[in-house]
C-alpha cells in the first residue's frame, strides 16, 4: 500500500498494524517463511516461522571492534581503513550464512525468504578484500547544479547547510565515500552470488526479486546520504528479477514498477490470495509480454503534512538541533528539514514534485536526467 493508506510515514511514525502481511499470505498459501537481516517493518518474530534480525558474524571479536568503532566516531559515516576482521567479521556476510543454513534444512514446504542486507549504506565502512577494490578506478563524478542549490527548494538548501556545518566532507573524503560505497555494492553482489549458487545447485524453481528501500546522494546536488527530496538518485532504486523459465536473462524494461507491486507479484507467483486492499499490481505479465498493459507513472511521497516552513536565510546555530546521544550530530540531517510532506509523479519523461510549503519542482528527465534545472517554479 501507499504510505498515505497504511500510515507508516517515516521510521518514527509506524502507523497501525495492517490487516495482512506478506509472510502471513505466504504461510496461508503453504509456504515456510523466514526473515534474515534488517527488519524495517511492523513485523515481529512471531510473524515468521524463522526469524533472525541480527545474525552474529563468525569472528565475534572483529564484529565487536566494528561496533566499538561506530561508538567512538564523532561522525560514524566514513571508515578511513578496511573494517576489522575481513568477511568473517561482517554482519551482511553473517546474514548470508544464516539464510543458507535455513535453506539447507530439510523442509517439505516451499519457502519464502526475506533476506535483508544493510549495505550499501552508512556507515561507509567495508572489509577487505572489497575495501580498496575501487581505489584506482575512475568513478563517476557527482552531479551538481552550477549555482549550487540557489534555485532549488529551501528545504534542500537548509539540509545542505546543516551538513556543511556538522558533517562536512572534503574532496578527498568524498572520493573515499564513493569508493567505499561501490565496494559495499560489490560485497552485496558477492553475497547474492552465494545465494544464487545454492539455488542453482539445488535446481529449485525459485523466483528471486532484488530491490532496495532507497538510494544515496553520494555527493549529487552537493548533498550526502539522503534527505527529504524526490531525486532519482534517492527514489529510482534497483529492481532485478530472476525466474528461470519465466523471464529472459538480460532483458531490460523501462516500465515503472514500484515497491507496492512486489506483494501482489509474489502472491500471484505463489498462488496466494491477493488482498483487495493492495494499491499495487502484479508485474508478472511484464516478464513475458513486452506489450502487456501497464501504468505509465509511479507515485512518490514523503513525510507528514502540516509542518511549519523552514525560515528564510540566514540561519543561526539555534536551528542546528543537535541530536543528544549521537555525539551531538543529527542522525539523518535535522528535524526541521525532515518535517513536512512531498508528493510526486514520475513518468518516463517528466517528474513533478509538490511541496506542501509551495516550492514545487518540474524536471525534464530526458534532457536533464540529473534533475539540475527546475523548468517551472510554482509558488502558491
LOGU-646284 format. One record per residue: residue in one letter; x, y, z of N, C-alpha, C, CB in turn. Coordinates in steps of 0.1 Angstrom, whole numbers, plus 5000, padded with zeros to 4 digits. Each point is the difference from the previous one (the first is absolute). Glycine has a CB too. Layout:
BEGIN
AXYZXYZXYZXYZ ...
END
This chain:
BEGIN
X500849885000499250125000500950125000498249885012 X501250234983500750135001500050055014499350064977 X501750025027500250045014498750075005502450024996 X497050074996498850075004498949905005500650194984 X499449695010499049905004500349925012499449994976 X501949965025500349925012500550085011500549824985 X499850315014500350085011501450005005497749975006 X503249954988501450005004500750104992500049755005 X500250375000500450124993501550035002497750095002 X503049845007501450025002500549895009499850254998 X501549755005500549905009499550025014502149994987 X497350125016499650045013498450015002502250125003 X497149854985498650015000499549874993499950265000 X499949645008499849864995498649984995501849925015 X497250154990498649984996499549885007500450104978 X498449865019499349885006500549874992498050145007 X501949755001500449884994499049964989501149925021 X499450054967499149974988499249875003501650124984 X497349865008499249895002500649874993498050155001 X503049874991500749894993501450034999497949944988 X502949955010501550024998500549894990500250105024 X500949924970500549914991500349865006501050194988 X499749805024500249875005498749935004502250085009 X496849994995498749945004499449944987499750165019 X500349924970499449954988500849884994499250244995 X502149775006500849884996499849885008501750164992 X498149865021499849895009498649944997501450105018 X497649984979498749954997500049924987499050205012 X501949834979500249934987500849875002499750224988 X500849755024500749885002501550015001498249894989 X502350245012501550025000500550015014499850124978 X501549835024500750035012500750134997500449765005 X499650335006500450144998501250035009497750064994 X503250025001501250045008500450154997500849765001 X499550315010500750134998501449995006497750125001 X503249924991501450005004500550144997500449754997 X500050335013500650134998499250115005501149914981 X499250215014499350135004498549994999502150124993 X497249905018498650005000499550145002499949775009 X499850304980499550145001498550004998502250094991 X497149835016498649984998499349995014500349904977 X498450095022499249985013500149855004498450184994 X502149734997500049865003500949965012499649964976 X500049945031500849955011500349854998498950175015 X501949784995500549864998498849904998502050065014 X496949964993498949915000499350004986499750035025 X500650074967499450004986500749914991499350235004 X501849715000500749914991500349875006501150204990 X499149705001500449875005501450005005498449894984 X502450195010501450015004500450154999500649774992 X500050285019500350155000501350025007497550055001 X503450024992501250055007500550134993500749765006 X499150355002500350134994501450055002497750055004 X503149885005501350045003500949885001499350215011 X501049724978500949885001501450055004498749884982 X501950035026501450045005501049954990499249985024 X501750104972501149964991500949895006500050234990 X500749705002500849895004501150055009499549884979 X501150245018501050065008499450105010501749974981 X497949985030499250085010500950125005498749805007 X502650184995500950105004500150124990501349825013 X498850144974500050104990498750084999501649864987 X497350075015498750075000499950105011499049794990 X501550175022500050095012500950124997499649815015 X501650174978500850114997499350104990502049855003 X497250104988499350094991498950085008500449844981 X498950095028499050075008500750115009498549805000 X502750175005500750105008500550114991500749825015 X499650164973500450104990498950104998501649844989 X497250115010498850094998499850095012499049834985 X501150115027499850075012501150115002498949805010 X502350184985501150095003500050114990501349825010 X498150174978500150104990499250125003500349824984 X500350305014499250125002498950004989502050135009 X498349824979499149994989500149864994500150254996 X499149655009500249874995499549974986499949935024 X500650154967499549994986501049934991498750215003 X502649824999501049974991501249935006499350194986 X501049695010501249935005501250044992498649815008 X502550214998501350044993500949884997499950225012 X499649664992500849884998499049894999502150085012 X498449804984499149884999499449975013501349914981 X497450045019499449965013500749885005497850104992 X502249895022500849895006499449864997500550165018 X500449754981499649864999499749944987499250045022 X500950044967499649954987498649964999502349934997 X497449974994498649964998499549935012500549984976 X500349955032499649935012499450095011501749824994 X498650315005499550095010498950084995502250015010 X497249964978499050094994498649955002501750064983 X497550035021498649965004499249964987500150165019 X500149904970499349964988500449864995499850244994 X501549735008500549864996499349905010502250094991 X497749955022499349925009498649974997501550095017 X497850014976498649984996499949894989499550245006 X501549774985500049894989500249875006500950164984 X500149835026500349875006498749945007502450085004 X496950015003498849955007498949974990500650145020 X499249944969499049964990500349874994499650254996 X501749735000500349874994499849885010501750124985 X498649905027499749905010498649965001501950095013 X497250014986498549975000499649934987499650205015 X500949854974499749934987500549864999500150224990 X500949755017500649865000499249905009502250104994 X497049965015499249915009499049924992500350165019 X499549724985498949914994498750075002501349795004 X497950234985498850075001499149954989501150215010 X497749744994499149954990499250114993499849795013 X500050324994499350114994500850084990498650015021 X500850064970500850104992500350125010498849944978 X502250145017500550105010499950144994501649835009 X498250265001500050154997501150065010497550014992 X503550045002501150065008500150154997501349784999 X498750305011500250154999501450025006497550065002 X503549964989501450015004500350154999500749764992 X499650315019500050145000501450055005497550015005 X503350044985501350055003500050155004501049834984 X500050225022500150145003500850074989500049955025 X501150004971500850074990499449994986502149955013 X498250154979500850125002499350115008501349954979 X499350105031499350095010501150065009497849874999 X501950245007500850055011499949905012499750244992 X501449755015501350064998500749944988500250055024 X500550034968500849954989501249945005499150184985 X500849695018501149925006499949864995499950145021 X501249824973500049874993501249925002498750114982 X501249765019501149915003500949974988498749905018 X502550054984500849944989499349874996502250115008 X497949844980500850064989499350114992501249784999 X497650265005499350094992500350155002498249835000 X502450205012500250145004500750084990500049925023 X501150034972500850094990499849954986501750045018 X497249894979499849964986499950114990498849805010 X500750324994499850114991501050115003497649944998 X503550035009500950115003500650074988500649875021 X499850054968500650064989499050004988502349935008 X496450064994499049994989499450144998499549765006 X500350284982499450134997498549985002501850064983 X497750015027498650005004499250124994500649865021 X498150134976499350114996500050115010498549854987 X501650285009500050115009498650045004502150084989 X497749985023498750045004499450104990500749975024 X498050034975499350094991499550125009499249814984 X501350315013499850125008499550124992501749915016 X497350164989499550124993501150104999497749955009 X502350134980501050114998499950105011499949964976 X498950075029499850115010499849945014499050154983 X501549725019499849935012498549975001501950125011 X497549915000498549975002499250135001500649795011 X500050324983499350135002498750004993502250115001 X497649824988498749994993499149895005501250104980 X499349835030499249885005499350045012501749844990 X497350075015499250035011500950025013498249864990 X501350235018500750045013500349885008498850224999 X500349685001500249885008501349944997497549965001 X502950034986501249944996501250095004498849894981 X501150245018501150095003500249995015499550154982 X499549845026500149995015500749875003498050145004 X501649754990500649875003501550004997497849894995 X502550184994501450014996500850095010499449974976 X500050135029500650095010500349925012498850204991 X500349725014500249925012501149904998497650025005 X502549914983501149914997501350075000498549874986 X501650255008501250084999500550045014499350084977 X499849955032500350045013500549895009498450184997 X500949705002500249905010500749874994498050095012 X501849884975500549884995500750024986498149885012 X502850214988500650044987500949884994500050245007 X500049754980500949914993500850094990498449805002 X503050195000500850074990500249914988501250125018 X499549934972500149934987500649865002500250224988 X500849765020500649875002499049915007502350105001 X497049955008499049925007498849964991500750115022 X499049984969498949964991500549894990499150245001 X502149774995500549894991500149875008501450174988 X499049835024500049885008498649955003502150085011 X497050014991498649965002499549924988499650205015 X500649854973499549944988500749874997499550224991 X501849775012500849874999499449905009502150124994 X497649925018499649905010498549964997501550105017 X497749994979498649974996500049894989499250235007 X501749804983500149904989500549865005500550194984 X500449825026500549875006498949935007502350105003 X496849985004498949935007499049944990500250175018 X499649894970499249944990500649874995499350234993 X502049775005500649884995500049895011501550134986 X498649915027499849905010498749935000501650145014 X497349944985498749944999499849924988499150205013 X501549844975499949924988500649875003500250214986 X501049785021500649885003499149915009502350124999 X497049945011499249925008498849954993500750145019 X498749944972498949954992500449884991499050235000 X502349784996500549894992500149875008501350164987 X498949855025500049885009498649945001502050095013 X497049994988498649965000499749934987499450185017 X500949894972499749944987500649874998499850234991 X501549755013500749884998499249885007502250124999 X497349915013499349905008498749974992500950085022 X498350024974498849974993500249924987499150225009 X501949824983500249934988500649865002500450224989 X500349765021500649875004498849905003502150105008 X496949954999498949925004498950004990500650055023 X499550024965499150004989498650035005501449834988 X498450275020498750035005499350104990500849965024 X497950034975499250094993499850135009498849814986 X502150285012500150115009499950144993501449855015 X497750234990499850144996500850085010497749964990 X503350125004500850095009499850144995501749825004 X498050275006499850144997501050085009497549974994 X503350104999501050095007499650144999501949834995 X498050245016499750145000500650075012497849964987 X501850175016500550075011498950095005502450004990 X497950075021499050105006500350144996499749855019 X501650184978500350144995501450004994498550105018 X501750014975501450024995500850095009499149984977 X501950095017501050085008500550114991500649805015 X499550324991500550114992501449984995498650155014 X502349804995501449984996500650134994499549764996 X500150365009500550134996499150064989502249925006 X496950014988499150074990499350115007499749784987 X500150335005499450125005500750065012497849914991 X503450055011500850055012499549955013500450204987 X498949695013499449945012500549865002497950144996 X501949815016500549875004498949925007502350105003 X497949774997499149895005498650034993501349985022 X497750064986498750034994499350115008499849764993 X499150295001499350125006498750004994502150135005 X497049965000498750024994500050064986499150025024 X501049904967500050044986499649874991501850185004 X497849844984499549894992500949994987497750035009 X503650004993500949984988500149854997501350215007 X499049764980500249864996501149935007499250074978 X501850005026501149935007499649945014501650164989 X497249905016499549945012498849904998500750225011 X498549814979498749924999500049914988498950195010 X502149824980500049904990501049895004499450184982 X500149725023500849895006500149884991499450095023 X501549814980500049884992498849925001502550005002 X497149934987499049905001500449894990498250165006 X502449734999500549894991499249885003502350104999 X497249834991499249885002500749884993497950145001 X502349755006500549884994499049895002502450075004 X497149874985499049895001500249914988498450145014 X502549764986500249924989498749944994502349955009 X497650064978498849954994498950094999500749795008 X499450334998498950105001500550134994499049885020 X502350154980500450134995501449974994498750145016 X501649944973501349984993501150085007498749974978 X502449965024501250075006500450124992500749785010 X499750334997500550124993499050094995501949864995 X496850115006499050094995499850125009498849804989 X501150325004499850125008498650054996502550065001 X496850005009498650054997499950145007499149764999 X500650344994499950145005498750035006501650064983 X497549855017498750035006500150025015498849874982 X500550225024500250045014499449905010500150244993 X500749685014499549915010500350065014500449804985 X498850175025500250065013500049895011498850214992 X501749835019500049915012498749945003501950125009 X497049964988498749955004499549894990499550235008 X501349754982499749894990500649865004499850174983 X501049835027500749885004499149905006502150135003 X497149915007499149915007499049934990500250145021 X499149934971499149934991500749914990498450195002 X502849854994500849924991500449875006500950204989 X499649805024500449885007498749915003502050125010 X496949954993498849925003499649934987499350175018 X500749894971499649944987500949884997499150214992 X502249815010501049894997499849885009501650184992 X498049855021499949895010498649945001501850115012 X497349954980498649955001499350055012500749804987 X499850315019499450055012498950104996502149965013 X497050064997499050104998500650145000498349855011 X501250244979500550144999498950085007501349964979 X498950105033499050085007499550114991501149955022 X497650084979499450114992500550135004498049864997 X502650165015500450135005501450044995498649965020 X502049964972501350044995499950114990500949775004 X500150324995500050114990500949964988499750175019 X501149734982500949964989499349904991502050055014 X498849914976499549904990501149894999498550174988 X501149715008501049904997500750044987498749825012 X502750174988500750034988500449884992500850215011 X498749674993500549884994499750004984499649885022 X499350184974499850004985501150084993497549995005 X503150105002501150084993501249914997499250215011 X501049684996501249924999499949924986500249985025 X498750004970499949924988499350084988499949805014 X499550314989499250074989500450155000498149835002 X502750204988500550144998498850104997502249914992 X496750035004498850094996498949995011500549964976 X499849985035499049995011499650145005500949785007 X497850244995499550125005500650045014497949964987 X502550165015500650045012499950155002501649804999 X498550255013499950145002501250074995498649975020 X501350174978501150074994500750105011498849994978 X500949995034500650095010500249925014498950204988 X501949865020500149965014499650125009501849824994 X497650155017499750105010501150005011497549974996 X502950155007501150025010499550085012501749994982 X498749985030499550085011501049995012497749964993 X502350155015500850005012499350085011502149994985 X498049975027499850085011498650025005501950114993 X497949985017498750025007499650154997500649825018 X498250204978499650134997499850095013498949914979 X501250225019499750095011501250065007497949875003 X503350114991501250055007500250154997501049774999 X499650305010500350144998501150014989499350065024 X500650054968501050024990501450035006498250084984 X502849885009501450045005500250154998500949774994 X499650305016500250144999500950044989499550025025 X500450104971500950054989501450025005498050114989 X503049895002501450025004500150155004500849824984 X500250215024501149915006499549925012501750164992 X498949725010499749915011501050015011498849854984 X500850145028500950005011500149875007499450235003 X501649765007500349885006498849945008502350085002 X496750005001498949955008499149904992500050225013 X500249784973499349914992500749874997499050204989 X502249795016500849874998499349885006502150144998 X497349885014499249905007500849875001497950104991 X503249915017500849885002499149885005502050155004 X498449734993499349885005500849945011499049964977 X500550065036500849945011500249854999499050185014 X502249784990500349865000500749954988498049975013 X502250124977500749964988501150104998498049894990 X502850145020501150095000499650144995501549814995 X497250235008499550134996499850024985501250085019 X498849814974499850014985498749934997502549994996 X496750084996498749954996500249864993499050234998 X500049685004500149874994499850014985499249905021 X499750164974499850014986499650154997499249754998 X501850335004499750144996499650085012499449934977 X499350125022499550105010498549985001501950164996 X497649845016498549985001499250104993500449915022 X500250214976499250114993500049974985500750165017 X500449804977500049974986499349864997502150134998 X497849795012499349874998498550015001502049895009 X497550234996498650015002499250044987500550075023 X498249914977499250044988499949894990500750235003 X498549794987499749904990500450044986498249925015 X502149984977500250024985499249894993502350095004 X497149954985499349904991500550024986498050005015 X502249894978500650014987499349904990502150085010 X498149954977499649914990501149994990497650065003 X502849814994501249984990499549924988501750025019 X498550034969499749934988501449974994497750104997 X502349844991501349984993500750134997499149794991 X500150325006500650134996500050105011499349954977 X499650055032499850125009500149955014498650124982 X501749985027499849985014499550135005501949845003 X497050155005499350125006500049985015498650044979 X501950055029500149985014499250125007502349884998 X496850095010499250105008500550005014498049974985 X502550155020500450025013498950075007502550014994 X497149945018498850075007500350145004499449785009 X501950264991500350145002500150094988501349925020 X498450024968499850084988501250004991498550135013 X502649814990501250004991500049874992501350145016 X498049874972499849884992501149984990497550025003 X502649864991501149984990499449924988501749995019 X498850054969499749934988501349974993497750104998 X502549774998501349974993499749934987501249985022 X499650054968499949934987501149895001499250204987 X500449675016500949905003500849954987498549935019 X501050104970500749964987501150094998497949914990 X501950225010501150104998500850045012498650084981 X500949895031500650045012499949885010499550254996 X501249645001499949885008500550025014500249864980 X500750235022500650035014499150095008502249984990 X496750075004499050085007500650135006498749795006 X502150274986500750125004499250134998502149884994 X497050124997499350134997498549985001501850064984 X497650025025498550005001499550084989500149985025 X499049954967499450074988499050115004500349794987 X498950185023499050105005500050005015498649974979 X501450145027499950025014498750065003502550025003 X496649905003498650045003499950045015499149864982 X500750275021499850055013498650015004502150124998 X497449825013498650005004499850145006499949755004 
END
